[in-house]
Amino acid sequence: MSDWLEHSVQIEVPASINLVWDLWSDLEKMPQWMKWIDSVEVLPDNPSLSRWKLASSGFEFSWLSRIVKLQPHQIIQWESVDGLPNRGAVRFYPRNQSSIVRLTVAYGIPGILGQLMDSLFLGQIVESTLKADLERFREYVKKMNKNPY
């Protein structure tokens, strides 16, 4: 049995929703701004599935993720179908000259691990990492906005 922890963070990005969407939805580029994500591979025979690998400080987890809801320029929602249990959504909100990106991530921790760890402490680490990831994403967008692809 797993306990689920959930975190939401958001950031304002000084770019159009079109650019923000295009850059975020290219899942295989995520390791460029997500610190713990080592690799993402979208499966060629089924683009709604992707293989993820998380690696940091000597530990490694992988999972297969399925996109369960996709509305361009609005939301990408996913859930793991094997491996590390997780689910979440990234939502996009256009503003005048910018965009808001709101990331919600939930993950399961096995009951025994949850009992051994202080979930509040773990949550603070995960949340600060997600915030830093969004800040790196904002910088990535700024860089790509100056040098359009």
C-alpha positions in Angstrom: 0.0 0.0 0.0 1.2 3.5 -0.9 0.7 6.9 0.6 0.4 9.7 -2.0 2.0 13.1 -1.7 1.1 15.9 -4.0 2.7 19.2 -4.7 1.8 22.2 -6.9 4.1 25.0 -8.0 3.7 27.7 -10.6 5.7 30.3 -12.4 5.1 33.2 -14.8 7.1 32.9 -18.0 7.7 36.0 -20.2 6.6 34.4 -23.5 3.6 33.6 -25.5 1.5 30.6 -24.6 2.3 29.1 -28.1 6.1 29.1 -27.4 5.7 27.9 -23.8 3.4 25.1 -24.9 5.7 24.1 -27.8 8.8 23.9 -25.5 7.1 22.1 -22.6 5.2 19.6 -24.8 8.5 18.4 -26.3 8.9 15.8 -23.5 12.3 14.5 -24.6 13.8 17.9 -23.9 12.7 18.0 -20.2 16.0 16.8 -18.8 17.4 20.1 -19.9 15.5 21.9 -17.1 14.3 19.1 -14.8 17.1 18.4 -12.4 16.3 14.8 -11.5 15.0 13.7 -14.8 17.8 11.8 -16.6 15.9 10.9 -19.7 12.5 10.8 -21.4 11.8 8.7 -24.4 8.4 9.0 -26.2 7.5 5.6 -27.6 7.5 5.8 -31.5 4.7 3.3 -31.9 2.5 5.1 -29.3 3.2 8.8 -28.7 0.9 8.9 -25.7 3.4 6.7 -23.8 6.8 7.7 -22.7 9.6 6.0 -20.7 11.0 8.2 -17.9 14.2 7.8 -15.8 14.9 9.7 -12.6 18.4 9.7 -11.3 20.1 11.6 -8.5 22.6 11.0 -5.8 23.1 7.3 -6.5 19.4 6.3 -6.8 17.5 5.6 -10.0 13.8 5.0 -10.8 12.0 4.5 -14.0 8.4 4.4 -15.1 6.2 4.3 -18.1 3.8 7.2 -18.3 0.6 7.7 -20.3 -0.9 11.0 -21.3 -4.5 10.8 -20.2 -5.6 14.3 -21.2 -4.1 16.6 -23.7 -5.6 19.9 -24.7 -3.1 22.0 -26.7 -2.1 25.3 -24.9 -4.1 24.3 -21.8 -3.2 21.0 -20.1 -1.1 17.8 -20.2 -2.2 15.3 -17.7 -0.4 12.0 -17.1 -0.3 8.9 -14.9 2.3 6.2 -14.6 1.3 2.7 -15.9 4.3 0.9 -14.4 7.3 1.6 -12.3 7.4 4.6 -9.9 3.8 5.4 -9.1 3.1 9.1 -10.1 0.5 11.3 -11.7 -0.1 14.9 -12.3 -0.8 17.7 -14.7 0.8 20.8 -16.1 -1.6 23.6 -16.9 -0.9 26.7 -19.1 -2.6 30.0 -18.7 -2.1 32.9 -21.1 -1.5 36.4 -19.8 -1.0 39.6 -21.8 2.7 39.3 -22.6 3.4 36.1 -20.6 2.1 32.7 -19.6 1.5 31.0 -16.3 2.8 27.4 -16.0 1.2 25.4 -13.1 2.7 22.0 -12.3 1.0 19.5 -10.0 2.8 16.2 -9.3 1.6 13.4 -7.0 3.7 10.3 -6.2 3.2 7.2 -4.2 5.6 6.2 -1.5 5.4 2.7 -0.1 3.9 2.6 3.3 7.1 1.4 5.1 9.2 4.1 3.4 6.5 6.7 4.4 6.8 5.6 8.0 10.6 5.8 7.9 10.7 9.3 6.3 9.2 12.5 7.5 6.8 13.2 4.6 6.9 16.9 5.4 10.7 17.0 5.0 10.4 14.9 1.8 7.7 17.2 0.5 9.8 20.3 1.1 12.7 18.8 -0.9 10.4 17.8 -3.7 8.6 21.2 -3.8 11.8 23.2 -3.8 13.2 21.0 -6.6 10.0 21.5 -8.6 10.2 25.3 -8.1 13.8 25.3 -9.2 12.9 23.2 -12.3 10.2 25.8 -13.2 12.8 28.5 -12.8 15.2 26.7 -15.1 12.3 26.2 -17.6 11.6 30.0 -17.5 15.3 30.6 -18.4 15.2 27.9 -21.1 12.1 29.7 -22.6 13.9 33.1 -22.5 16.9 31.6 -24.3 14.7 29.9 -26.9 12.7 33.1 -27.4 15.9 35.0 -28.3 17.0 32.3 -30.6 13.9 30.9 -32.2 14.1 27.4 -33.6 
